[in-house]
Amino acid sequence: MRSEKESEPRVVHAEFYAGSVTAKQLPPPVMAEFAFAGRSNVGKSSLLNALTQRNGLVRTSRTPGCTRQINVFIARLTDGFEAHLVDLPGYGFAARSKAEKGEWGPMIEGYLGTRITLRALCILIDVRRGPEKEELQLIEFMRARVVQSPKPVELLLVATKIDKIPANERKPALAKLKQKSELPVIGFSGETGEGRKVLWDRLRGAAL
């Protein structure tokens, strides 16, 4: 029997594809897209690097809120499966100006509300904090989303930094998050890669 590590999808190609401050300026939607949203400093860049198995694909920073546009990356797996991974700007960082915060809401909602090839939205939360007002509002926004697309967008809650809590506390923590959000929850570590196979499996399933 193959181990989980041996059966894990392997990314053979990954690169930056496009970036824009509005959804309208992005290239035409031509393939399945998986978007990643979360508050600043939640570990979004680390997750995308771990997911694509590339250390420097997405620039990480110790300064929260560095992503100020919609960034699209393309990834291809060993079996030829291709998809766009969409890094949405972080939110909830108090040091940003009101003008910047006012731009980010429409930027994120503009993409999520209009992109017809969007197949899954991963809402990232720190497993130690749980979903807050912004995450719950984003979930409600997506549930009310009306777009002419072949299938509904799958919503996933990804609990980042799962390695920061003891192993015996992880399952109860994820169960609590699932109960509060009413969404499927995946524990993920950008440091160890824990949860990578599970997340890829869910994303690929959403694209079918």
Phi and psi in degrees as a GROMACS rama.xvg file:
@    title "Ramachandran Plot"
@    xaxis  label "Phi"
@    yaxis  label "Psi"
@TYPE xy
-74.452  139.875  ARG-2
-73.082  164.875  SER-3
-61.1381  -38.7946  GLU-4
-64.0259  -40.2408  LYS-5
-68.6812  -31.2282  GLU-6
-91.0443  -0.326939  SER-7
-67.6734  136.24  GLU-8
-59.0314  141.806  PRO-9
-114.187  129.541  ARG-10
-85.8216  118.748  VAL-11
-96.816  -15.6629  VAL-12
-151.187  135.281  HIS-13
-154.265  133.221  ALA-14
-158.3  161.154  GLU-15
-66.9633  137.578  PHE-16
-112.798  -47.9218  TYR-17
-165.334  158.83  ALA-18
-145.714  148.328  GLY-19
-163.371  157.75  SER-20
-92.561  -4.22391  VAL-21
-139.162  151.856  THR-22
-64.2294  -33.0376  ALA-23
-65.4071  -26.3237  LYS-24
-87.9914  -6.2778  GLN-25
-73.0954  157.932  LEU-26
-58.7048  157.568  PRO-27
-55.7769  145.07  PRO-28
-71.8046  116.361  PRO-29
-125.322  -10.9027  VAL-30
-150.386  169.815  MET-31
-56.744  137.439  ALA-32
-123.104  138.944  GLU-33
-119.883  119.605  PHE-34
-101.377  151.111  ALA-35
-128.831  120.403  PHE-36
-128.081  148.207  ALA-37
177.325  162.895  GLY-38
-69.539  159.492  ARG-39
-56.7478  141.386  SER-40
71.0302  20.8987  ASN-41
-84.8536  -10.7822  VAL-42
100.273  26.452  GLY-43
-67.1943  -44.8112  LYS-44
-63.4401  -41.3291  SER-45
-64.204  -38.841  SER-46
-63.3176  -45.7695  LEU-47
-65.1564  -38.1261  LEU-48
-64.6246  -41.9334  ASN-49
-68.2736  -38.9174  ALA-50
-64.8026  -37.474  LEU-51
-92.3823  -3.25219  THR-52
57.9343  40.9342  GLN-53
-130.998  120.235  ARG-54
-65.325  -36.186  ASN-55
-118.728  20.0635  GLY-56
-62.3342  -48.9713  LEU-57
-109.115  124.941  VAL-58
-68.8277  128.592  ARG-59
-100.197  152.286  THR-60
-144.614  149.338  SER-61
-80.1749  -10.1165  ARG-62
-95.0183  112.043  THR-63
-61.3196  150.184  PRO-64
81.8524  23.7292  GLY-65
-76.3275  -28.0526  CYS-66
-76.7551  114.545  THR-67
-119.234  12.8781  ARG-68
-147.483  172.302  GLN-69
-81.811  119.607  ILE-70
-111.972  129.581  ASN-71
-113.021  130.248  VAL-72
-118.991  152.147  PHE-73
-111.849  137.093  ILE-74
-131.631  139.696  ALA-75
-128.449  133.868  ARG-76
-95.4726  173.036  LEU-77
-59.9983  -30.5972  THR-78
-87.6775  6.38704  ASP-79
95.4459  -7.36227  GLY-80
-62.599  129.947  PHE-81
-124.855  148.246  GLU-82
-158.143  160.056  ALA-83
-96.6142  132.801  HIS-84
-105.361  121.715  LEU-85
-110.501  116.4  VAL-86
-93.9596  109.115  ASP-87
-89.3727  151.119  LEU-88
-58.9377  143.444  PRO-89
-70.8672  158.235  GLY-90
-134.692  167.37  TYR-91
85.1861  13.3291  GLY-92
-94.2912  116.432  PHE-93
-63.7578  -28.1618  ALA-94
-75.064  -12.1918  ALA-95
-75.4249  151.207  ARG-96
-71.2392  160.725  SER-97
-62.9814  -34.4573  LYS-98
-63.8363  -42.849  ALA-99
-64.2793  -45.5738  GLU-100
-61.9758  -36.6107  LYS-101
-66.141  -28.1942  GLY-102
-79.9798  -34.336  GLU-103
-68.6962  -37.537  TRP-104
-57.9717  -56.0017  GLY-105
-60.8218  -32.2916  PRO-106
-63.6874  -48.74  MET-107
-67.7837  -48.1895  ILE-108
-66.4861  -33.4583  GLU-109
-62.7966  -41.0352  GLY-110
-70.4075  -52.2417  TYR-111
-64.6533  -28.8059  LEU-112
-86.6887  -8.76314  GLY-113
-129.859  -16.5135  THR-114
-76.7269  113.242  ARG-115
-77.1474  -18.4683  ILE-116
-96.5352  5.94717  THR-117
-68.7179  122.388  LEU-118
-110.515  -24.147  ARG-119
-153.139  143.87  ALA-120
-119.631  120.352  LEU-121
-97.5009  115.709  CYS-122
-96.9567  113.304  ILE-123
-89.3534  136.592  LEU-124
-137.679  150.467  ILE-125
-73.6706  123.375  ASP-126
-57.0654  -23.8907  VAL-127
-82.6495  -13.8535  ARG-128
-108.551  -36.9365  ARG-129
80.2099  172.603  GLY-130
-68.5851  136.434  PRO-131
-114.133  -169.355  GLU-132
-55.7494  -44.4866  LYS-133
-62.7468  -41.6585  GLU-134
-65.8875  -42.3248  GLU-135
-65.7598  -36.5742  LEU-136
-67.1265  -37.679  GLN-137
-65.5191  -39.4693  LEU-138
-61.447  -44.7751  ILE-139
-65.299  -38.4579  GLU-140
-59.7955  -44.689  PHE-141
-69.4634  -33.4896  MET-142
-69.2814  -25.055  ARG-143
-94.7576  0.0123051  ALA-144
-64.1287  133.443  ARG-145
-126.173  104.528  VAL-146
-136.093  140.795  VAL-147
-75.9741  87.8837  GLN-148
-134.011  159.217  SER-149
-60.6263  -29.9212  PRO-150
-152.879  158.103  LYS-151
-67.9289  155.693  PRO-152
-77.5098  131.376  VAL-153
-80.4097  130.98  GLU-154
-102.012  129.441  LEU-155
-129.543  137.427  LEU-156
-98.6273  121.88  LEU-157
-110.483  113.962  VAL-158
-87.2934  103.751  ALA-159
-81.8854  167.767  THR-160
60.2772  34.7172  LYS-161
-62.6878  -23.5099  ILE-162
-72.6294  -9.87704  ASP-163
-82.8929  -8.32882  LYS-164
-117.755  153.378  ILE-165
-58.4672  149.5  PRO-166
-57.0715  -37.2291  ALA-167
-74.6976  -9.16846  ASN-168
-100.266  -7.74253  GLU-169
-70.3974  -47.4433  ARG-170
-61.1836  -48.0097  LYS-171
-61.398  -36.4432  PRO-172
-64.9595  -41.8701  ALA-173
-68.3437  -37.7048  LEU-174
-63.5943  -38.4831  ALA-175
-65.5712  -41.1385  LYS-176
-65.804  -39.0463  LEU-177
-63.4517  -40.9744  LYS-178
-65.4262  -39.681  GLN-179
-74.5879  -36.9069  LYS-180
-94.5635  -21.3683  SER-181
60.1542  36.4013  GLU-182
-129.212  157.049  LEU-183
-61.3362  139.803  PRO-184
-122.933  133.265  VAL-185
-121.693  125.945  ILE-186
-80.8699  137.667  GLY-187
-142.892  142.364  PHE-188
-126.683  120.004  SER-189
-71.456  -17.9481  GLY-190
-80.9963  -46.0697  GLU-191
-102.842  -15.6446  THR-192
84.4609  3.77386  GLY-193
-58.7301  132.935  GLU-194
92.0877  -6.38682  GLY-195
-63.3462  -47.554  ARG-196
-63.0228  -43.6858  LYS-197
-61.0731  -43.5061  VAL-198
-66.4782  -43.686  LEU-199
-61.3072  -40.0855  TRP-200
-61.1676  -42.8335  ASP-201
-67.5625  -40.2928  ARG-202
-66.0049  -44.5418  LEU-203
-63.5091  -38.7198  ARG-204
-62.9053  -35.6341  GLY-205
-68.9343  -24.7524  ALA-206
-82.2287  -16.6829  ALA-207
